């Protein structure tokens, strides 16, 4: 998945190292059904 498709909150958290430890580049690459909407992404990866 391209980072331009990710929610800004996910990008910021990864840059600030404030993301859940389970959210890794490998997980992003291996997840085939990442929601298009940002809120769905935040829910999927444990931000909300």
Backbone as CSV, one residue per row, in Angstrom:
resi,resn,N_x,N_y,N_z,CA_x,CA_y,CA_z,C_x,C_y,C_z
1,UNK,0.849,-1.179,0.000,0.000,0.000,0.000,0.887,1.232,0.000
2,UNK,0.511,2.200,-0.763,1.253,3.458,-0.823,0.944,4.290,0.418
3,UNK,1.953,4.941,0.942,1.724,5.759,2.133,0.803,6.933,1.836
4,UNK,0.705,7.342,0.593,-0.203,8.441,0.257,-1.663,8.045,0.449
5,UNK,-1.931,6.749,0.575,-3.291,6.271,0.792,-3.621,6.084,2.263
6,UNK,-2.615,6.213,3.113,-2.836,6.018,4.543,-3.340,7.286,5.216
7,UNK,-4.066,7.096,6.285,-4.576,8.222,7.067,-3.406,9.050,7.600
8,UNK,-3.521,10.362,7.579,-2.455,11.211,8.092,-2.080,10.884,9.539
9,UNK,-3.066,10.476,10.335,-2.776,10.141,11.739,-1.858,8.923,11.831
10,UNK,-1.999,7.967,10.930,-1.127,6.798,10.923,0.287,7.190,10.525
11,UNK,0.397,7.993,9.497,1.716,8.447,9.031,2.422,9.209,10.141
12,UNK,1.713,10.150,10.773,2.322,10.946,11.845,2.768,10.058,12.998
13,UNK,1.927,9.114,13.395,2.277,8.224,14.499,3.513,7.389,14.169
14,UNK,3.612,6.925,12.935,4.789,6.138,12.545,6.047,6.999,12.528
15,UNK,5.919,8.229,12.082,7.074,9.131,12.047,7.528,9.504,13.457
16,UNK,6.571,9.659,14.367,6.875,10.038,15.754,7.130,8.827,16.646
17,UNK,7.075,7.628,16.045,7.226,6.367,16.775,6.178,6.215,17.872
18,UNK,4.968,6.720,17.612,3.883,6.613,18.571,2.819,5.622,18.127
19,UNK,3.173,4.762,17.193,2.212,3.786,16.676,2.235,2.513,17.520
20,UNK,1.143,1.746,17.441,1.119,0.471,18.162,2.266,-0.424,17.669
21,UNK,2.880,-1.193,18.547,4.006,-2.041,18.130,3.619,-3.083,17.085
22,UNK,2.340,-3.371,16.980,1.890,-4.343,15.985,1.787,-3.753,14.589
23,UNK,1.860,-2.436,14.476,1.779,-1.789,13.167,3.186,-1.660,12.595
24,UNK,3.488,-2.516,11.651,4.811,-2.525,11.035,4.681,-2.405,9.522
25,UNK,5.770,-2.093,8.875,5.778,-2.026,7.414,5.384,-3.397,6.834
26,UNK,5.887,-4.460,7.474,5.560,-5.809,7.014,4.054,-6.050,7.099
27,UNK,3.448,-5.635,8.215,2.000,-5.814,8.367,1.254,-5.042,7.282
28,UNK,1.671,-3.822,7.017,1.011,-3.030,5.979,1.121,-3.700,4.619
29,UNK,2.291,-4.249,4.317,2.494,-4.902,3.023,1.718,-6.200,2.901
30,UNK,1.513,-6.898,4.010,0.853,-8.193,3.968,-0.663,-8.109,4.157
31,UNK,-1.160,-6.966,4.571,-2.600,-6.795,4.769,-3.226,-6.477,3.424
32,UNK,-4.125,-7.328,2.998,-4.683,-7.168,1.650,-5.952,-6.310,1.619
33,UNK,-6.595,-6.137,2.750,-7.867,-5.400,2.750,-7.806,-4.203,3.697
34,UNK,-6.954,-3.266,3.395,-6.876,-2.047,4.195,-8.004,-1.125,3.749
35,UNK,-8.817,-0.660,4.691,-9.930,0.223,4.320,-9.438,1.484,3.600
36,UNK,-10.261,1.965,2.703,-9.936,3.184,1.970,-10.141,4.406,2.865
37,UNK,-11.176,4.348,3.722,-11.461,5.511,4.566,-10.514,5.552,5.761
38,UNK,-10.134,6.755,6.137,-9.132,6.935,7.192,-9.604,6.425,8.542
39,UNK,-10.877,6.614,8.868,-11.382,6.127,10.147,-11.312,4.598,10.199
40,UNK,-11.631,3.955,9.085,-11.531,2.500,9.013,-10.102,2.019,9.216
41,UNK,-9.137,2.748,8.672,-7.728,2.411,8.863,-7.339,2.566,10.330
42,UNK,-7.781,3.652,10.944,-7.457,3.887,12.356,-8.038,2.784,13.234
43,UNK,-9.238,2.345,12.929,-9.845,1.242,13.697,-9.081,-0.056,13.463
44,UNK,-8.753,-0.344,12.222,-8.066,-1.588,11.881,-6.723,-1.722,12.587
45,UNK,-6.007,-0.616,12.696,-4.661,-0.670,13.249,-4.590,-0.237,14.711
46,UNK,-5.747,-0.116,15.361,-5.777,0.104,16.801,-5.541,1.523,17.274
47,UNK,-5.856,2.492,16.446,-5.695,3.884,16.866,-6.945,4.415,17.553
48,UNK,-8.100,3.844,17.228,-9.349,4.244,17.879,-10.160,3.015,18.205
